[in-house]
Amino acid sequence: MVAGLVIGGSVGLMFYIAGTLVAAQGQILKASLDSAVHSSPFLNETQKAQTMSL
């Protein structure tokens, strides 16, 4: 009984950590795209807003 709770808790913790890492990587990619779009000399303001979904 206790072993099942420990195993279940550790598996749940691993999924939580993996989900947090995936979410953080997504935020990093979004920030990278935002920086690239913001500094692009080839896009006008309307195109920048449309690309960043504003």
FENMO-V525948 format. One record per pair of residues at least 12 apart in sequence whose ideal C-beta (glycine too) atoms are under 10 Angstrom apart, sorted by the first residue. I is the first residue (numbers start at 1). J is the second residue. Records with the same first field share a line. If there is no record, write none. Layout:
I: J ; J
//
This chain:
30: 52
33: 51 ; 52
34: 48 ; 51 ; 52
36: 51
37: 49 ; 50 ; 51 ; 52
38: 51 ; 52
//
